[in-house]
Amino acid sequence: MRIEPYSHAEAPFFRSPSFYVRVGGLAVLVGVGICLLVLRAWSIQILHGPSYTSLAFNQAFRTVYLDGPRSAIVDSQGRLLATMTGHVVVAADVGALGTIDTKGWHATPEGNMELGRLSKLAHVAKWKLVTRIRRSVVRSPFAPAVVIDRPTDALQSFLSERAGAYPGFKVEVIPSRSYPRGAFGSEFLGLLGEVNQDQIGTKRYRHATAGETVGQTGVEAVYDWLLNPGFVRAHLRVDSMGHIAGPLEFASDKNLPRLRLTIDARLQNAAERAIRDGMQSSRLSGHHPTGGSAVVMNPWTGAIYALASYPTYDQGRAVHDTNYRNSLYGNDPQALLVNRAIAGVYPTGSTFKPIVAEAALSAELITPSTPMLCSGSFSLGAFVFHNVEAGIYESMSLPTALAQSCDTWFYRLGDRIYTADPSKQGIAIQQWANKLGLGHSTGIDLTGASPGLVPTPPWFLKTQHYPWTEGQTINLAIGQGALQVSPLQLAVAYSTFANGGTVVRPHVADAVLRGEVSSPLTFKPVRHLKLTDLWAIRKGLYDAAHVGTSASIFATFPVPVAGKTGTAESGPGRDDHSWYASWAPANHPKIVVVTMIEHGGFGVQGAAPAARDIYEAYFHVKPTTG
């Protein structure tokens, strides 16, 4: 046993107060240190945990932006008009073929060789492949770069079967727009395209970023905010050197809303057929039509059931055929991108007469029973205005003049409007035309609509360089001269006559659908008008369809129609434009139909038969012959 020495002298110290003070102080220091460590750990884990997690995630992953699916578009009955599908592309692995520095992407020697091999195989210039990769890198550095869009079936098969022989390239499927009904609805659906620099930041594309596919025309453009969810964000795992270390990881898909239109696909098809048949009817009458259009609209709400324009383009083909799409924007003699129903503007001929009648009635220049002469001609100084029926000489009231479409009766009415107050130069006609929706935008939710033109004395002096004359008002009274009106604008005006004075705002969108929930879109009327002696105009249009100018088309039609033919001059040596503006049933309107055949001759020869075909489809009437 070993005995340790014991110092009797130190024993009192361990039991002294100073000893306990020192031990206590040490304990306090240790406790404070532990508390600081706990607080720091709490700060790191709780207060700053999310930010540190985000930093760690950003170091381990990269965000990749890819084109995502667009929302579907359906018609009023829920039929799919536009949806999403996939199409095949050849994509390049950016990291495997090159490197990225401050100056952009550069191919490595190995990558350059692989690009050359693909160039020879696909018959695509290598500089084009490089350019496509560099553009893709600017948008999203780690996303696969599409170098060949829609490769041939042979190229797809070859690359798929020999994937190992072409490292850095892969055949993939990316989302693209599809149209289940084929070449249908280009008049309102519109085209897609990459957002350009001028569009970024504008009101319509305020959320769009470079490289994004957006709607460029039609519904696709106006409702891009709803249809376009933007780029899909995916994550790509990388190592500490930033090299790709894993596959793309996508977040769970979210349900996209759908856009329901007021368009009825069945009626749209009927309207398109009707325009083509109307053109054929005009040809059989010896004319040379170049196109046509139709508007079918609810006169109470402005909802458009059909909007036809011919000739038109195939938006499905435009999606996958770049050459075809580029040709539409190039020198296209047929103007396929022009929606004639909303952008085509023409003099209206006699369909303008009800507007002139309302201008005179509201100014109390005539009453419905005021008699005026319908003769073979009307003279103003040395100039003679002729009537279609040269031998007529009869006193008529307003309803009869509308039914028979007597030009000289309305020449005299225009002259009366002008001479009532020569200082105003007959401006009442233009004022009422503007009130009824002509000469300015209708507010339709589509791109490309024309404001048209209602010529006024100041405009005439500025553009034609001589003053407005009495003869200009007389010519305007039958819808001729510099007047330029679209079928849509005329449909708005006739809707106002049909509904009793409400100028509706035409629209093709109806509601946003999210699952089973439908959120209607609202389109408030433009204005409410007080129309004078409207019954007389309505009677004139009813009589026109039953005993007047379009009786041969509608006199025996099982649903009573109120409508007006129009034959508008289009210039020396060219056939007149053929118009028909109408509604039905005459006393309880459900729809307004306006048809127009370019250079189709008399209104009864092309446009009226087209309108009849549309009414047959809407009211499920068995087609008539003749």
WOFENKA-V499340 format. One record per residue. N is the residue number from 0. RES is the residue in one small letter. PHI is phi in radians with two decimals (none if undefined). Layout:
N|RES|PHI + N|RES|PHI
This chain:
0|m|none + 1|r|-1.82 + 2|i|-1.81 + 3|e|-1.45 + 4|p|-1.19 + 5|y|-2.07 + 6|s|-1.63 + 7|h|-1.20 + 8|a|-1.29 + 9|e|-1.55 + 10|a|-0.98 + 11|p|-1.11 + 12|f|-1.14 + 13|f|-1.20 + 14|r|-1.95 + 15|s|-1.55 + 16|p|-1.03 + 17|s|-1.11 + 18|f|-1.09 + 19|y|-1.19 + 20|v|-1.14 + 21|r|-1.14 + 22|v|-1.10 + 23|g|-1.12 + 24|g|-1.10 + 25|l|-1.09 + 26|a|-1.10 + 27|v|-1.11 + 28|l|-1.07 + 29|v|-1.10 + 30|g|-1.08 + 31|v|-1.08 + 32|g|-1.08 + 33|i|-1.11 + 34|c|-1.08 + 35|l|-1.08 + 36|l|-1.13 + 37|v|-1.13 + 38|l|-1.08 + 39|r|-1.13 + 40|a|-1.09 + 41|w|-1.12 + 42|s|-1.10 + 43|i|-1.18 + 44|q|-1.37 + 45|i|-1.73 + 46|l|-1.18 + 47|h|-1.86 + 48|g|-1.00 + 49|p|-1.04 + 50|s|-1.21 + 51|y|-1.17 + 52|t|-1.09 + 53|s|-1.10 + 54|l|-1.11 + 55|a|-1.14 + 56|f|-1.13 + 57|n|-1.14 + 58|q|-1.31 + 59|a|-1.65 + 60|f|-2.29 + 61|r|-2.16 + 62|t|-1.51 + 63|v|-2.04 + 64|y|-1.83 + 65|l|-2.19 + 66|d|-1.05 + 67|g|-1.87 + 68|p|-1.31 + 69|r|-1.67 + 70|s|-1.17 + 71|a|-1.37 + 72|i|-2.10 + 73|v|-2.18 + 74|d|-1.50 + 75|s|-1.13 + 76|q|-1.79 + 77|g|1.51 + 78|r|-1.31 + 79|l|-1.18 + 80|l|-1.89 + 81|a|-2.57 + 82|t|-2.54 + 83|m|-2.08 + 84|t|-2.45 + 85|g|-2.08 + 86|h|-2.38 + 87|v|-1.44 + 88|v|-2.40 + 89|v|-1.83 + 90|a|-1.93 + 91|a|-1.79 + 92|d|-1.45 + 93|v|-1.02 + 94|g|-1.22 + 95|a|-1.35 + 96|l|-1.75 + 97|g|-2.94 + 98|t|-2.25 + 99|i|-2.07 + 100|d|-2.28 + 101|t|-1.14 + 102|k|-1.69 + 103|g|1.99 + 104|w|-1.62 + 105|h|-2.36 + 106|a|-1.27 + 107|t|-1.35 + 108|p|-0.97 + 109|e|-1.16 + 110|g|-1.11 + 111|n|-1.09 + 112|m|-1.18 + 113|e|-1.16 + 114|l|-1.12 + 115|g|-1.12 + 116|r|-1.15 + 117|l|-1.16 + 118|s|-1.04 + 119|k|-1.17 + 120|l|-1.18 + 121|a|-1.63 + 122|h|1.01 + 123|v|-2.16 + 124|a|-0.98 + 125|k|-1.09 + 126|w|-1.12 + 127|k|-1.20 + 128|l|-1.09 + 129|v|-1.12 + 130|t|-1.05 + 131|r|-1.14 + 132|i|-1.16 + 133|r|-1.11 + 134|r|-1.14 + 135|s|-1.17 + 136|v|-1.14 + 137|v|-1.06 + 138|r|-1.28 + 139|s|-2.66 + 140|p|-1.02 + 141|f|-1.83 + 142|a|-1.40 + 143|p|-1.03 + 144|a|-1.72 + 145|v|-1.31 + 146|v|-1.84 + 147|i|-2.37 + 148|d|-1.59 + 149|r|0.97 + 150|p|-1.16 + 151|t|-1.14 + 152|d|-1.04 + 153|a|-1.13 + 154|l|-1.17 + 155|q|-0.98 + 156|s|-1.09 + 157|f|-1.08 + 158|l|-1.21 + 159|s|-1.14 + 160|e|-1.32 + 161|r|-2.15 + 162|a|-1.00 + 163|g|-1.20 + 164|a|-1.45 + 165|y|-2.24 + 166|p|-1.10 + 167|g|1.70 + 168|f|-2.24 + 169|k|-2.62 + 170|v|-1.45 + 171|e|-2.28 + 172|v|-2.05 + 173|i|-2.09 + 174|p|-1.21 + 175|s|-2.65 + 176|r|-1.25 + 177|s|-2.35 + 178|y|-2.22 + 179|p|-1.01 + 180|r|-1.70 + 181|g|1.25 + 182|a|-1.33 + 183|f|-2.42 + 184|g|1.38 + 185|s|-1.07 + 186|e|-1.05 + 187|f|-2.15 + 188|l|-1.23 + 189|g|1.59 + 190|l|-1.99 + 191|l|-1.86 + 192|g|-3.02 + 193|e|-1.22 + 194|v|-1.10 + 195|n|-1.73 + 196|q|-1.09 + 197|d|-1.22 + 198|q|-1.46 + 199|i|-1.08 + 200|g|1.61 + 201|t|-1.30 + 202|k|-1.02 + 203|r|-1.21 + 204|y|-2.04 + 205|r|-1.14 + 206|h|-1.79 + 207|a|-1.36 + 208|t|-2.13 + 209|a|-0.96 + 210|g|1.54 + 211|e|-1.38 + 212|t|-1.54 + 213|v|-2.29 + 214|g|-1.28 + 215|q|-1.82 + 216|t|-2.49 + 217|g|1.08 + 218|v|-1.02 + 219|e|-1.01 + 220|a|-1.46 + 221|v|-1.10 + 222|y|-1.91 + 223|d|-1.05 + 224|w|-1.04 + 225|l|-1.69 + 226|l|-1.35 + 227|n|-1.85 + 228|p|-1.39 + 229|g|1.51 + 230|f|-1.16 + 231|v|-1.49 + 232|r|-1.61 + 233|a|-2.14 + 234|h|-2.04 + 235|l|-2.19 + 236|r|-1.32 + 237|v|-2.25 + 238|d|-1.56 + 239|s|-1.14 + 240|m|-1.64 + 241|g|1.50 + 242|h|-1.48 + 243|i|-1.10 + 244|a|-2.24 + 245|g|-3.02 + 246|p|-1.36 + 247|l|-1.13 + 248|e|-2.07 + 249|f|-1.80 + 250|a|-1.27 + 251|s|-1.10 + 252|d|-1.15 + 253|k|-1.85 + 254|n|-1.26 + 255|l|-1.56 + 256|p|-1.26 + 257|r|-2.06 + 258|l|-1.85 + 259|r|-1.71 + 260|l|-1.72 + 261|t|-1.42 + 262|i|-1.10 + 263|d|-1.82 + 264|a|-1.03 + 265|r|-1.11 + 266|l|-1.24 + 267|q|-1.08 + 268|n|-1.05 + 269|a|-1.12 + 270|a|-1.14 + 271|e|-1.13 + 272|r|-1.12 + 273|a|-1.08 + 274|i|-1.14 + 275|r|-1.12 + 276|d|-1.18 + 277|g|-1.09 + 278|m|-1.13 + 279|q|-1.16 + 280|s|-1.06 + 281|s|-1.15 + 282|r|-1.08 + 283|l|-1.13 + 284|s|-1.56 + 285|g|1.64 + 286|h|-1.79 + 287|h|-2.26 + 288|p|-1.16 + 289|t|-1.95 + 290|g|3.06 + 291|g|-2.89 + 292|s|-2.74 + 293|a|-2.63 + 294|v|-2.21 + 295|v|-2.09 + 296|m|-2.46 + 297|n|-1.33 + 298|p|-1.26 + 299|w|-1.63 + 300|t|-2.04 + 301|g|1.49 + 302|a|-1.16 + 303|i|-1.64 + 304|y|-1.56 + 305|a|-2.71 + 306|l|-2.52 + 307|a|-1.91 + 308|s|-2.53 + 309|y|-2.46 + 310|p|-1.32 + 311|t|-2.45 + 312|y|-1.96 + 313|d|-1.81 + 314|q|-1.20 + 315|g|-1.13 + 316|r|-1.18 + 317|a|-1.12 + 318|v|-1.18 + 319|h|-1.94 + 320|d|-2.03 + 321|t|-1.08 + 322|n|-1.10 + 323|y|-1.13 + 324|r|-1.08 + 325|n|-1.13 + 326|s|-1.16 + 327|l|-1.15 + 328|y|-1.54 + 329|g|-1.59 + 330|n|-1.47 + 331|d|-1.81 + 332|p|-1.11 + 333|q|-1.53 + 334|a|0.90 + 335|l|-1.12 + 336|l|-1.35 + 337|v|-1.40 + 338|n|-1.42 + 339|r|-1.07 + 340|a|-1.22 + 341|i|-2.12 + 342|a|-1.95 + 343|g|-1.33 + 344|v|-2.20 + 345|y|-2.62 + 346|p|-1.13 + 347|t|-1.67 + 348|g|1.11 + 349|s|-1.22 + 350|t|-1.15 + 351|f|-1.45 + 352|k|-1.07 + 353|p|-1.04 + 354|i|-1.19 + 355|v|-1.12 + 356|a|-1.08 + 357|e|-1.16 + 358|a|-1.07 + 359|a|-1.29 + 360|l|-1.12 + 361|s|-1.19 + 362|a|-1.51 + 363|e|1.03 + 364|l|-1.45 + 365|i|-2.49 + 366|t|-2.05 + 367|p|-1.00 + 368|s|-1.78 + 369|t|-1.06 + 370|p|-1.45 + 371|m|-2.47 + 372|l|-1.39 + 373|c|-1.87 + 374|s|-2.20 + 375|g|-1.24 + 376|s|-2.75 + 377|f|-2.44 + 378|s|-1.82 + 379|l|-2.28 + 380|g|1.10 + 381|a|-1.59 + 382|f|-1.70 + 383|v|-2.02 + 384|f|-1.71 + 385|h|-1.79 + 386|n|-1.72 + 387|v|-1.08 + 388|e|-1.60 + 389|a|-1.20 + 390|g|-1.61 + 391|i|-1.35 + 392|y|-2.71 + 393|e|-2.67 + 394|s|-1.44 + 395|m|-2.32 + 396|s|-1.57 + 397|l|-1.01 + 398|p|-0.99 + 399|t|-1.18 + 400|a|-1.11 + 401|l|-1.20 + 402|a|-1.08 + 403|q|-1.56 + 404|s|0.93 + 405|c|-1.33 + 406|d|-1.16 + 407|t|-1.18 + 408|w|-1.06 + 409|f|-1.39 + 410|y|-1.05 + 411|r|-1.14 + 412|l|-1.17 + 413|g|-1.06 + 414|d|-1.13 + 415|r|-1.14 + 416|i|-1.12 + 417|y|-1.19 + 418|t|-1.36 + 419|a|-1.05 + 420|d|-2.70 + 421|p|-0.98 + 422|s|-1.14 + 423|k|-1.59 + 424|q|0.96 + 425|g|1.21 + 426|i|-1.12 + 427|a|-1.01 + 428|i|-1.10 + 429|q|-1.12 + 430|q|-1.09 + 431|w|-1.24 + 432|a|-1.06 + 433|n|-1.12 + 434|k|-1.05 + 435|l|-1.50 + 436|g|1.90 + 437|l|-1.69 + 438|g|1.44 + 439|h|-2.79 + 440|s|-1.11 + 441|t|-1.45 + 442|g|1.48 + 443|i|-1.09 + 444|d|-1.49 + 445|l|-2.43 + 446|t|-1.56 + 447|g|1.53 + 448|a|-1.19 + 449|s|-1.57 + 450|p|-1.32 + 451|g|1.19 + 452|l|-2.71 + 453|v|-1.95 + 454|p|-1.15 + 455|t|-2.10 + 456|p|-0.97 + 457|p|-1.08 + 458|w|-1.09 + 459|f|-1.09 + 460|l|-1.14 + 461|k|-1.23 + 462|t|-1.70 + 463|q|-1.71 + 464|h|1.16 + 465|y|-2.65 + 466|p|-1.18 + 467|w|-1.13 + 468|t|-2.14 + 469|e|-1.03 + 470|g|-1.09 + 471|q|-1.15 + 472|t|-1.14 + 473|i|-1.08 + 474|n|-1.16 + 475|l|-1.13 + 476|a|-1.11 + 477|i|-2.01 + 478|g|1.31 + 479|q|-2.01 + 480|g|1.41 + 481|a|-1.47 + 482|l|-1.01 + 483|q|-2.33 + 484|v|-2.34 + 485|s|-1.58 + 486|p|-0.96 + 487|l|-1.11 + 488|q|-1.09 + 489|l|-1.17 + 490|a|-1.12 + 491|v|-1.14 + 492|a|-1.10 + 493|y|-1.23 + 494|s|-1.10 + 495|t|-1.13 + 496|f|-1.16 + 497|a|-1.25 + 498|n|-1.65 + 499|g|1.73 + 500|g|2.33 + 501|t|-1.64 + 502|v|-1.49 + 503|v|-1.42 + 504|r|-1.79 + 505|p|-1.16 + 506|h|-2.72 + 507|v|-1.94 + 508|a|-1.59 + 509|d|-2.06 + 510|a|-2.80 + 511|v|-1.80 + 512|l|-1.86 + 513|r|-2.18 + 514|g|1.14 + 515|e|-1.61 + 516|v|-1.62 + 517|s|-1.95 + 518|s|-1.95 + 519|p|-1.10 + 520|l|-1.65 + 521|t|-1.89 + 522|f|-2.36 + 523|k|-1.22 + 524|p|-1.03 + 525|v|-1.26 + 526|r|-2.92 + 527|h|-2.05 + 528|l|-1.98 + 529|k|-1.68 + 530|l|-1.68 + 531|t|-1.65 + 532|d|0.88 + 533|l|-1.05 + 534|w|-1.00 + 535|a|-1.21 + 536|i|-1.17 + 537|r|-1.06 + 538|k|-1.11 + 539|g|-1.07 + 540|l|-1.29 + 541|y|-1.13 + 542|d|-1.11 + 543|a|-1.04 + 544|a|-1.47 + 545|h|-2.04 + 546|v|-2.34 + 547|g|-1.91 + 548|t|-1.17 + 549|s|-2.01 + 550|a|-1.11 + 551|s|-1.12 + 552|i|-1.72 + 553|f|-2.07 + 554|a|-1.02 + 555|t|-1.81 + 556|f|-1.18 + 557|p|-1.14 + 558|v|-1.89 + 559|p|-1.13 + 560|v|-1.98 + 561|a|-2.01 + 562|g|-2.81 + 563|k|-2.35 + 564|t|-1.37 + 565|g|-2.50 + 566|t|-2.21 + 567|a|-1.95 + 568|e|-1.14 + 569|s|-2.16 + 570|g|2.09 + 571|p|-1.04 + 572|g|1.37 + 573|r|-2.10 + 574|d|-1.15 + 575|d|-1.19 + 576|h|-1.46 + 577|s|-1.88 + 578|w|-2.15 + 579|y|-2.58 + 580|a|-2.12 + 581|s|-2.84 + 582|w|-2.58 + 583|a|-2.78 + 584|p|-1.06 + 585|a|-1.03 + 586|n|-1.62 + 587|h|-2.39 + 588|p|-1.03 + 589|k|-1.95 + 590|i|-2.47 + 591|v|-1.89 + 592|v|-2.19 + 593|v|-2.13 + 594|t|-2.14 + 595|m|-2.56 + 596|i|-2.01 + 597|e|-1.11 + 598|h|0.98 + 599|g|-1.66 + 600|g|1.55 + 601|f|-1.09 + 602|g|-1.01 + 603|v|-1.34 + 604|q|-1.55 + 605|g|-2.18 + 606|a|-1.26 + 607|a|-1.10 + 608|p|-1.04 + 609|a|-1.12 + 610|a|-1.09 + 611|r|-1.03 + 612|d|-1.05 + 613|i|-1.18 + 614|y|-1.10 + 615|e|-1.04 + 616|a|-1.21 + 617|y|-1.18 + 618|f|-1.61 + 619|h|0.98 + 620|v|-1.63 + 621|k|-1.09 + 622|p|-0.95 + 623|t|-1.71 + 624|t|-1.94 + 625|g|1.57
